[in-house]
Amino acid sequence: MGFLDEAKKKAEDFLKSDKAEEQTDQVLDKAADLAKDKLGQDKADQVDKVRNAIDDKIGGQSAADNPDEQ
């Protein structure tokens, strides 16, 4: 296994960890709050949908795991 393969494996393992989930959630929450501030609360539902879609793509919990965050 080459250096890049090992680095990729470590990155994938980190992204699946609980610590990474907490960190990505914090970043996404801050980004969503900033977007809501700039776009206005009338766009809050759309911002939340995008935030949750990104979270799902990067290994976050699915909407079924967190139904109250929809």
C-alpha distances in whole Angstrom, upper triangle without the diagonal:
4,7,8,6,7,10,11,10,12,15,15,16,18,20,21,22,26,26,24,27,30,29,28,32,33,32,33,36,37,36,39,41,41,42,44,46,46,47,49,49,50,47,45,45,43,41,40,39,36,35,34,33,30,30,29,26,24,24,28,30,32,35,36,35,37,40,42,40,41
4,6,5,6,9,10,11,12,14,15,17,18,20,21,23,27,26,24,27,30,28,28,31,33,31,32,36,36,35,38,40,40,40,43,45,44,45,48,48,49,46,44,44,42,40,39,38,36,34,34,32,30,29,29,26,24,25,28,31,32,36,37,36,38,41,43,40,41
4,5,5,6,9,10,11,12,14,15,17,18,20,21,25,24,22,25,27,26,25,29,30,28,30,33,34,33,35,38,37,38,41,42,42,43,46,46,47,44,43,42,40,38,38,37,34,33,33,31,28,28,28,25,23,23,27,30,32,35,37,35,36,40,41,38,40
4,5,5,6,9,10,10,12,14,15,16,18,20,24,23,20,23,26,24,23,27,28,26,27,31,31,30,32,35,35,35,38,40,39,40,43,43,44,41,39,39,37,35,35,34,31,30,30,28,25,25,25,22,20,21,24,27,29,32,34,33,34,37,39,36,37
4,5,5,6,9,10,11,12,14,15,17,19,22,22,20,22,25,24,23,26,28,27,28,31,32,31,33,36,36,36,39,40,40,41,43,43,44,41,40,39,37,35,34,33,31,29,29,27,25,24,24,21,19,19,23,26,27,31,32,31,33,36,37,35,36
4,5,5,6,9,10,11,12,14,16,17,20,20,18,21,24,22,22,25,27,26,27,30,31,30,33,35,35,36,39,40,40,41,43,43,45,41,40,39,37,35,34,34,31,30,29,28,25,24,24,22,19,19,22,25,27,31,32,30,32,35,37,34,36
4,5,5,6,9,10,11,12,14,16,19,18,16,19,21,20,19,23,24,23,24,27,28,27,30,32,32,32,35,37,37,38,40,40,42,38,37,37,35,32,32,31,29,27,27,26,23,22,22,20,17,18,21,24,26,29,31,29,30,34,35,32,34
4,5,5,6,9,10,11,12,14,18,18,15,18,20,19,18,21,23,22,22,26,27,26,28,31,31,31,34,35,35,36,38,39,40,36,35,34,32,30,29,29,26,25,24,23,20,19,19,17,14,15,18,21,23,27,28,27,28,31,33,30,31
4,5,5,6,9,10,11,13,16,16,14,17,20,19,18,21,23,23,23,27,28,27,29,32,32,32,35,37,37,38,40,40,41,37,36,35,33,31,30,29,27,25,25,23,21,20,19,17,15,14,18,20,22,26,27,25,27,30,32,30,31
4,5,5,6,9,10,11,14,14,12,15,17,16,16,20,21,21,22,25,26,26,28,30,31,31,34,36,36,37,39,39,40,37,35,35,33,31,30,29,27,25,24,24,21,19,20,18,15,14,17,20,22,26,27,25,27,30,31,29,31
4,5,5,6,9,10,13,13,10,13,15,14,13,17,18,17,19,22,23,22,24,27,27,28,30,32,32,33,35,35,37,33,31,31,30,27,26,26,23,21,21,20,17,16,17,15,12,12,15,18,20,24,25,23,24,28,29,26,28
4,5,5,6,9,12,13,10,12,15,15,14,17,19,18,19,22,23,23,24,27,28,28,30,32,33,33,35,35,36,33,31,30,29,26,25,24,22,20,20,19,16,15,15,13,10,9,13,15,18,21,22,21,22,25,27,25,26
4,6,5,7,10,11,9,11,14,14,14,17,19,19,20,22,24,24,26,28,29,30,32,34,34,35,37,36,38,34,32,31,30,28,26,26,24,22,21,21,18,16,16,15,12,11,13,15,18,22,22,20,22,25,27,25,27
4,5,5,8,8,6,9,11,11,11,14,16,16,17,20,21,21,23,25,26,27,29,31,32,33,34,34,35,32,30,30,29,26,25,25,23,20,20,20,17,15,15,15,11,10,12,15,18,21,22,20,21,25,26,23,25
4,6,8,8,5,7,10,10,9,12,14,14,14,17,19,19,20,23,24,24,26,28,29,29,31,31,32,29,27,26,25,23,21,21,19,17,16,16,13,11,12,11,7,7,9,12,15,18,19,17,18,22,23,20,22
4,7,9,7,7,11,12,11,13,15,16,16,18,21,21,22,24,26,26,28,30,31,31,33,32,33,30,28,27,26,24,22,22,20,18,16,16,15,12,12,12,9,6,8,10,13,17,17,15,17,20,22,20,22
4,5,5,6,9,10,11,12,14,16,16,18,20,21,22,24,26,27,28,30,32,32,33,32,34,31,29,28,28,25,23,23,22,19,18,19,17,14,14,15,12,9,10,11,15,18,19,16,17,21,22,20,22
4,5,5,6,9,10,10,12,14,15,16,18,20,21,22,24,25,27,29,30,31,32,30,32,30,27,26,26,24,21,22,21,18,17,18,17,13,14,16,13,10,10,10,14,17,17,14,15,19,19,18,21
4,5,5,6,9,10,11,13,14,15,17,19,20,21,23,24,26,27,29,30,31,30,32,30,27,27,27,24,22,23,22,18,18,19,17,14,16,17,13,12,11,13,17,19,20,17,17,21,21,19,22
4,5,5,6,8,10,10,12,14,15,16,18,20,21,22,24,26,27,28,29,28,30,28,25,25,24,22,20,21,19,16,16,17,14,11,13,13,10,9,9,12,15,18,19,17,17,20,21,18,21
4,6,5,6,9,10,10,12,14,15,16,18,20,21,22,24,26,26,27,26,28,25,22,22,22,19,17,18,17,13,13,14,12,9,11,12,9,8,6,8,12,14,16,13,13,17,17,15,17
4,6,5,6,9,10,10,12,14,15,16,18,20,21,23,24,25,26,25,27,25,22,22,22,19,17,19,18,14,14,16,14,11,13,15,12,11,9,11,14,16,18,15,14,17,17,15,18
4,5,5,6,9,10,11,12,14,15,17,18,20,21,23,24,25,25,27,24,22,22,22,19,17,19,17,14,14,16,14,11,14,15,12,12,11,13,16,18,20,18,17,20,19,17,19
4,5,5,6,8,10,10,12,14,15,16,18,20,21,22,23,23,25,22,19,20,19,16,15,16,14,11,11,13,10,8,11,11,8,9,8,11,14,15,18,16,15,18,18,15,17
4,5,5,6,9,10,10,12,14,15,16,18,20,20,21,20,22,20,17,17,17,14,12,14,13,9,9,12,10,7,11,12,10,11,8,10,12,13,16,14,12,15,15,12,14
4,6,5,6,9,10,11,12,14,15,17,18,20,20,20,22,20,17,18,18,15,14,16,15,11,12,15,13,11,14,16,13,14,12,14,16,17,20,17,15,18,17,14,16
4,5,5,6,9,10,11,12,14,15,17,18,19,19,22,19,17,18,17,14,13,15,13,10,12,14,11,10,14,14,12,14,12,15,17,18,21,19,17,20,19,15,17
4,5,5,6,8,10,10,12,14,15,16,17,17,19,16,14,15,14,10,10,12,10,6,9,11,8,8,11,12,11,13,11,13,15,15,18,17,15,17,16,13,14
4,5,5,6,9,10,10,12,14,15,16,15,17,15,12,13,14,10,9,12,11,8,10,13,11,10,14,15,14,15,13,14,16,15,19,17,14,16,15,11,13
4,5,5,6,9,10,11,12,14,15,15,18,16,13,15,15,12,12,15,13,10,13,15,13,13,17,18,16,18,16,18,19,19,22,21,18,20,18,15,17
4,5,5,6,9,10,11,12,14,14,16,14,12,14,13,9,10,13,11,8,12,13,11,12,16,16,15,17,16,18,19,19,22,22,19,20,19,15,16
4,5,5,6,9,10,10,11,11,13,11,8,10,10,6,7,10,9,6,10,12,11,11,15,16,16,18,15,17,17,17,20,20,17,18,16,13,13
4,5,5,6,9,10,10,10,13,11,9,12,12,9,9,13,12,10,13,16,15,15,18,19,19,21,18,19,20,19,23,22,19,19,17,14,15
4,5,5,6,9,10,11,14,12,11,14,13,10,12,15,13,12,15,17,16,16,20,21,20,22,20,22,23,22,26,25,22,23,21,17,18
4,5,5,6,8,9,11,9,8,11,10,7,10,12,11,10,14,15,14,16,19,19,19,22,20,22,22,21,24,24,22,22,20,17,17
4,5,5,5,6,8,7,6,9,9,7,9,12,12,11,14,16,16,17,20,21,21,23,21,22,22,20,24,24,21,21,19,16,15
4,6,5,7,10,10,9,13,13,11,13,16,15,14,18,20,19,20,23,24,24,26,24,25,25,24,27,27,24,24,22,19,19
4,6,9,11,10,10,14,13,11,14,16,15,15,19,20,19,21,24,24,24,27,25,27,27,25,29,29,26,26,24,21,21
4,7,8,6,8,11,10,9,12,14,14,14,17,18,18,20,23,23,24,27,25,26,26,24,28,28,25,25,23,20,19
4,5,6,7,11,11,10,13,15,15,16,18,20,20,22,24,25,26,28,26,27,26,24,27,28,25,24,22,19,18
4,5,5,8,10,9,11,14,14,15,17,19,20,21,23,25,26,27,24,25,24,22,25,26,22,21,19,16,16
4,6,8,9,10,12,13,14,16,18,19,20,22,23,25,26,28,26,26,25,22,25,26,23,21,20,17,16
4,6,5,6,9,10,11,12,14,16,17,18,20,21,23,25,23,23,22,20,23,24,21,20,18,16,14
4,5,5,6,9,10,10,12,14,15,16,18,20,21,23,20,20,19,17,20,21,18,17,15,12,11
4,5,5,6,9,10,11,12,14,15,17,19,20,21,19,19,17,15,18,19,16,14,13,11,9
4,5,5,6,9,10,11,12,14,15,17,19,20,18,19,17,15,18,20,17,16,16,13,10
4,5,5,6,9,10,11,12,14,15,17,19,16,17,17,15,19,19,17,16,15,12,11
4,5,5,6,9,10,10,12,14,16,17,14,14,14,12,15,16,13,13,12,8,7
4,5,5,6,9,10,11,12,15,16,14,14,12,10,14,15,13,12,12,9,7
4,5,5,6,9,10,11,12,14,13,14,13,12,16,17,15,15,15,12,10
4,6,5,6,9,10,11,13,11,12,12,11,15,15,13,14,14,10,10
4,5,5,6,9,10,11,8,9,8,8,11,12,10,11,11,8,8
4,5,5,6,9,10,9,10,9,9,12,13,13,13,15,11,10
4,5,5,6,9,8,11,10,11,15,15,14,16,17,13,13
4,5,5,6,5,7,8,10,13,12,11,14,15,11,12
4,6,5,5,6,6,8,11,11,11,13,15,12,12
4,6,7,9,9,12,14,14,15,17,19,16,15
4,6,9,11,13,16,15,15,18,19,16,17
4,7,8,12,14,12,13,16,18,16,17
4,6,9,11,10,10,13,15,12,14
4,7,8,6,7,10,12,10,12
4,5,5,7,9,11,10,10
4,5,5,5,8,7,7
4,5,5,9,10,9
4,6,9,9,11
4,6,6,8
4,5,6
4,6
4
